[in-house]
Amino acid sequence: MTVLLLLAGCIEDGWNVPPETLDGRGTDTATTTTETGGASSTSTGTASQTGTATQTGTATQTSTATQTATGTQTATAIRVAVVSDLNDSYGSTTYGTAVHDAVRSIVDDPPDVVLSTGDMVAGQQSGLDYRAMWRGFHAAVSDPLARAGIPFAVTPGNHDASGYASFSAERAIFEDEWLARKPDLDWVDDSDYPLRYAFTVGDTLFVSLDDTTVGALSSAQRTWLDGVLDTPATVRIVYGHVPLYPFAIGRESEALFDDTLEDLLVAHGVQLFVSGHHHAYYPGKRGSLRLVGTSCLGSGARNLIGTSSTSPKTVLRFTVEGGAITGLDAYGGSDFTTPVARSSLPTSVGSGADLITRDDR
């Protein structure tokens, strides 16, 4: 099975929270936003790279299934794609060339499921036409995937369905839009779809988190996650918008910083946690848990912590086969078939308790 992640939309300011909001450390949030969607965060990382190398290759891969003489299927490779942060400036109802080209590349080389790690529309501000924004997104992304028969499993981002109370109206619209487009999947728990939910593809468990705010998950969501991760599965994959720990310059305070969640994921044998929001691709790990930050397909690409080069727009692809996740790479270029070379990425990002090591180290 192959899974594709569409990298969430990249409004440059990225975060628009009530003034009373605290970050995951219990201090005032470090982000500042503008009404025009421009970035105003101050970079705190140190530059150590000047370019992003790519290696030649194509993303093309086919799902495999072996059948016995009686027609029983005995083995299947699951292909996955992930997209993230596809949005543009506040209120935008159209999408850039990169979004259209990325979707075309997925349709041309279809996975078994596409995940989105959030920020599909450019909301989190009053006075916007949310229905028009969602119509624009569906025309550019949802409808082409639906016509191709590719299931599309989305998770909320802060610009789609922020969990802060002042954005409850747009959160309700998000729920309404996606309840009407619920994919045909083998559901484990869809009682809170499209916010948090779980499904299986073959013997792989996929879990979407409702993590659109900084700081640790609520105890209620953690209890729910603990239960759903008990579902029998060979591979367990969790995805959400806000990362466990920071990847990008200017977003150092915008993470979950949730050691208890990390311990829970490890205890249940979760192999991969994929996130958006930081607009920078990094295939990382902490012990046995792989943490992958996705780049954006919309506006506002960022630098990884400790680098001076902006992360390219990519689609993340990987395969689940034989109880393992293989071939995990981000593909960019004009046709989204050129993999980003790991050698072009720093060997680690962050420091101290937040350190994330590149997954090939």
C-alpha positions in Angstrom: 0.0 0.0 0.0 1.4 3.4 -0.9 0.3 6.5 1.1 0.7 10.0 -0.2 0.7 13.0 2.1 -0.2 16.4 0.5 1.8 18.9 2.4 -0.5 21.4 4.2 -1.1 24.9 3.0 1.5 27.5 3.9 0.1 30.8 5.1 3.2 32.7 5.9 2.1 33.9 9.4 1.0 30.4 10.1 -0.7 31.0 13.4 -3.4 33.3 14.6 -4.2 32.7 18.2 -6.1 34.6 20.9 -3.8 36.8 23.0 -4.3 34.7 26.1 -2.9 31.6 24.4 0.2 29.9 25.9 2.6 27.7 24.0 3.5 24.2 25.1 6.1 25.5 27.6 3.5 27.6 29.4 4.9 30.8 28.1 3.5 33.4 25.8 3.5 32.3 22.2 6.4 33.4 20.2 4.6 33.9 16.9 3.2 37.2 15.7 0.7 37.5 12.9 -0.4 40.1 10.5 -3.8 40.7 8.8 -2.2 40.3 5.4 -0.7 36.8 6.0 2.9 38.0 6.1 5.4 36.4 8.3 6.7 38.3 11.3 8.4 35.6 13.3 12.1 36.1 14.1 14.5 33.4 13.1 16.4 31.9 16.0 18.3 29.2 14.1 21.9 29.3 12.8 22.5 28.9 9.1 24.7 26.1 8.2 23.5 25.0 4.7 23.2 26.9 1.5 21.4 24.6 -0.8 19.1 21.6 -1.1 20.4 18.8 -3.2 18.2 16.4 -5.0 18.9 12.9 -6.3 17.6 11.6 -9.5 14.8 9.2 -9.6 11.0 8.8 -10.0 8.2 8.4 -7.5 6.6 5.7 -9.6 5.8 2.6 -7.7 3.1 0.0 -8.0 1.1 -1.8 -5.3 1.8 -5.5 -5.3 -0.5 -8.3 -4.4 0.3 -12.0 -4.6 -2.6 -14.4 -5.1 -2.7 -18.1 -4.5 -4.1 -20.6 -7.0 -7.5 -20.3 -5.3 -7.4 -16.5 -5.7 -6.7 -15.7 -2.0 -4.6 -12.5 -1.6 -1.5 -13.3 0.5 0.6 -10.1 0.4 -0.1 -6.5 -0.4 2.1 -3.4 -0.5 0.3 -0.3 0.6 1.2 2.9 -1.1 0.7 6.2 0.7 1.0 9.9 -0.3 0.9 12.9 2.1 0.1 16.5 1.2 0.3 19.4 3.6 -0.2 23.2 4.0 -1.7 23.9 0.6 -3.2 27.3 1.3 -2.2 30.8 0.3 -2.9 34.2 1.8 -6.0 34.7 4.1 -9.3 34.2 2.3 -7.7 32.7 -0.9 -10.1 30.7 -3.0 -7.6 29.6 -5.7 -4.5 27.5 -5.5 -1.1 27.8 -7.0 0.6 25.9 -9.7 2.5 23.7 -7.3 -0.8 22.4 -5.8 -2.3 21.6 -9.2 0.9 19.9 -10.3 1.2 17.9 -7.1 -2.3 16.6 -7.4 -1.7 15.7 -11.1 1.4 13.7 -10.1 -0.7 11.8 -7.5 -3.4 11.0 -10.0 -0.9 9.9 -12.6 0.8 7.6 -10.1 -2.0 6.8 -7.7 -1.4 5.5 -4.1 -3.9 3.5 -2.1 -4.6 6.5 0.1 -3.7 10.2 0.4 -3.4 11.9 3.8 -3.5 15.6 4.4 -1.8 17.0 7.5 -3.9 20.1 7.5 -4.1 23.8 6.5 -6.0 23.2 3.3 -7.8 26.6 3.4 -6.6 30.0 4.4 -8.8 30.6 7.4 -8.4 31.5 11.1 -9.6 35.0 10.6 -13.1 36.6 10.9 -15.0 38.0 7.9 -13.8 35.4 5.3 -16.0 33.4 3.0 -15.2 29.9 4.3 -17.6 28.1 2.0 -16.0 29.7 -1.0 -12.5 28.7 0.2 -13.6 25.1 0.6 -15.2 25.1 -2.9 -11.9 26.3 -4.3 -10.0 23.6 -2.4 -12.4 20.8 -3.5 -12.1 21.9 -7.1 -8.3 21.9 -7.0 -7.7 18.9 -4.8 -10.6 16.8 -3.4 -12.5 16.5 -6.7 -9.6 15.3 -8.9 -8.7 12.7 -6.2 -12.3 11.6 -6.0 -12.6 11.2 -9.8 -9.4 9.1 -9.7 -11.0 6.9 -7.0 -8.2 7.7 -4.4 -9.4 7.9 -0.8 -8.5 11.2 0.8 -8.1 11.2 4.6 -7.7 14.7 6.1 -6.7 16.0 9.5 -7.6 19.6 10.7 -5.0 22.4 10.6 -5.1 25.7 12.5 -6.3 27.5 9.4 -9.0 24.9 8.8 -10.5 24.1 12.2 -8.5 25.8 15.0 -9.3 24.3 18.4 -9.3 27.7 20.1 -12.8 28.7 21.1 -12.9 32.0 19.1 -12.7 29.9 15.8 -15.5 27.5 16.6 -17.7 28.7 13.7 -15.0 27.8 11.0 -14.3 24.6 12.9 -18.0 23.7 12.5 -17.8 24.4 8.7 -14.8 22.1 8.5 -16.7 19.3 10.0 -19.7 19.9 7.7 -17.5 20.0 4.6 -15.7 16.7 5.4 -18.7 14.8 6.7 -20.2 15.3 3.3 -17.0 13.8 1.7 -16.2 11.0 4.1 -13.9 8.5 2.3 -14.8 4.8 1.9 -12.4 3.3 4.4 -12.3 0.5 6.9 -13.1 2.5 10.0 -11.9 1.6 13.4 -13.4 4.7 15.1 -15.1 7.4 13.1 -17.3 8.8 16.0 -15.3 12.1 15.9 -14.5 12.2 12.2 -13.2 14.4 10.6 -11.3 15.7 13.7 -9.9 12.6 15.3 -10.4 9.1 13.9 -8.8 5.8 13.0 -9.0 3.4 10.0 -7.1 0.5 8.6 -5.8 -0.3 5.2 -4.8 -4.0 5.2 -3.0 -4.6 8.4 -1.9 -1.0 8.8 -3.6 1.3 11.3 -3.9 5.0 10.5 -4.8 7.4 13.3 -5.6 11.1 12.8 -5.1 13.5 15.7 -7.0 16.7 16.4 -3.9 18.8 17.2 -4.4 22.3 15.9 -3.1 24.1 19.0 0.3 24.3 20.7 0.9 22.3 23.9 0.2 18.8 25.1 -2.9 16.8 23.9 -5.9 16.9 26.3 -6.2 14.0 28.7 -9.4 13.0 26.9 -7.7 12.7 23.5 -4.7 10.9 25.0 -7.1 8.4 26.6 -8.9 7.9 23.3 -5.6 7.4 21.5 -4.4 4.9 24.0 -7.5 2.8 23.4 -7.5 3.0 19.6 -3.8 2.1 19.3 -4.7 -1.2 20.9 -6.3 -2.2 17.6 -4.5 -5.2 16.2 -2.1 -4.0 13.4 1.3 -4.8 12.0 2.1 -1.2 11.4 0.8 1.9 13.2 0.9 5.4 11.7 -0.3 8.6 13.5 -0.7 11.9 11.7 -1.7 15.4 12.7 -1.0 19.1 12.1 1.2 20.4 14.9 4.5 18.4 15.3 5.6 16.7 18.5 8.8 18.8 18.5 9.9 21.7 16.2 11.5 21.4 12.8 11.6 24.9 11.4 13.0 28.3 12.1 10.4 30.8 13.3 8.2 27.9 14.6 10.4 26.8 17.5 7.6 27.4 20.1 4.8 25.9 17.9 4.8 22.2 18.8 3.1 19.8 21.2 6.2 19.3 23.4 4.3 16.3 24.8 6.7 13.8 26.4 3.7 11.7 27.6 2.4 11.4 24.1 5.8 10.4 22.8 6.0 7.7 25.5 2.5 6.5 24.6 3.3 6.2 20.9 6.5 4.3 21.6 4.7 2.0 24.1 2.2 1.0 21.4 4.9 0.4 18.8 3.9 3.4 16.5 6.4 3.5 13.7 5.7 6.9 12.2 4.2 10.3 13.3 3.7 12.7 10.3 2.9 16.4 10.9 2.5 19.7 9.0 2.5 23.3 10.1 6.3 23.9 10.0 6.5 24.1 6.2 9.8 22.2 6.1 10.5 18.6 5.1 12.6 16.5 7.5 12.7 12.7 7.9 13.6 12.4 11.5 13.6 10.0 14.4 13.7 9.8 18.2 14.7 6.3 19.2 12.3 3.8 17.5 9.8 6.5 16.6 10.1 8.2 13.2 9.0 11.9 13.1 8.5 13.3 9.7 7.8 17.0 9.1 6.3 17.9 5.8 7.0 20.9 3.6 4.2 23.0 2.2 2.6 23.1 -1.2 1.1 26.6 -0.7 2.9 29.8 0.4 5.3 30.3 3.2 8.0 27.7 2.9 10.5 27.8 5.7 14.1 26.8 6.7 14.9 23.8 8.9 16.4 24.8 12.2 20.1 25.3 11.6 19.9 25.9 7.9 19.8 28.8 5.5 18.0 27.0 2.6 14.2 27.1 2.2 12.5 23.7 2.1 11.2 22.9 -1.4 7.6 22.1 -2.1 7.1 18.4 -2.1 4.7 15.4 -1.8 5.7 12.8 0.7 5.4 9.2 -0.4 6.1 5.9 1.3 5.2 2.2 1.2 4.1 -0.2 3.9 5.1 -3.8 3.2 6.1 -6.8 5.2 5.5 -5.0 8.5 7.8 -2.1 7.7 7.7 1.4 6.2 9.9 1.6 3.2 10.8 4.1 0.5 9.9 7.2 2.5 10.9 10.2 0.5 9.7 13.7 -0.3 9.4 14.3 -4.1 9.7 17.7 -5.7 10.6 19.3 -9.0 8.2 20.5 -11.6 6.5 17.1 -11.8 7.0 16.0 -8.2 9.1 12.9 -9.1 12.5 14.1 -7.9 13.4 12.9 -4.4 15.0 15.2 -1.9 18.4 13.7 -1.0 18.9 13.1 2.7 22.5 14.2 2.3 21.2 17.7 1.6 19.5 17.8 5.0 21.1 18.4 8.4 22.0 15.3 10.5 19.7 16.7 13.2 17.4 19.6 14.1 16.7 21.1 17.4 18.8 20.5 20.6 18.6 19.2 24.1 15.2 17.7 24.9 13.8 18.6 21.5 16.6 17.0 19.4 15.4 15.1 16.3 18.0 13.0 14.4 17.8 12.3 10.7 16.3 8.9 10.2 19.2 7.4 8.3 21.7 8.1 11.1 
